[in-house]
């Protein structure tokens, strides 16, 4: 009688484990990475306003993540449009998050002048001093712009100057 009770408990235990295994093995976890469809890698960096900032602070917004350097001619051409874009779409839950690839800079004074010249305080402006974000996002050329959806999924990656019309279409698809 006692042996039968143990056998029943063993069978029930195995059945519960099998159900738990099936449930958890069918759940798919999103891969973290810089490719379209991946969850955007999180990071925390100093900002030009003296504070610390992180990607996580803007989760729930559509994020336009732009990597730039002060010597980059296409960067100087697109930053004014990105700042205007930030002003236009801010109330719709869009954040233009700019990250200076500081380890790519020729002089440490140039990025600060760039931020001041283009009045980049209108959006979060971060400093990638050690190349952490450059590595996480595999930045090879500048500018590089990512569109990150409200759920932190990478929706688009543009290497080179982004066209404002294209940016509007990509972001509006996420609103």
Secondary structure, DSSP 8 states (H G I E B T S, - for coil): -HHHHHHHHHHHHHHHHHHHHHHHHS-----BSSSTTSB----EEEETTSSEEEGGGGTTSEEEEEEE-TT-HHHHHHHHHHHHHHHHHGGGTEEEEEEE-GGG-S-TTHHHHHHHHTTGGGS-EEE-SSSHHHHHTT--SSSEEEEE-TTSBEEEEEES---HHHHHHHHHHH-
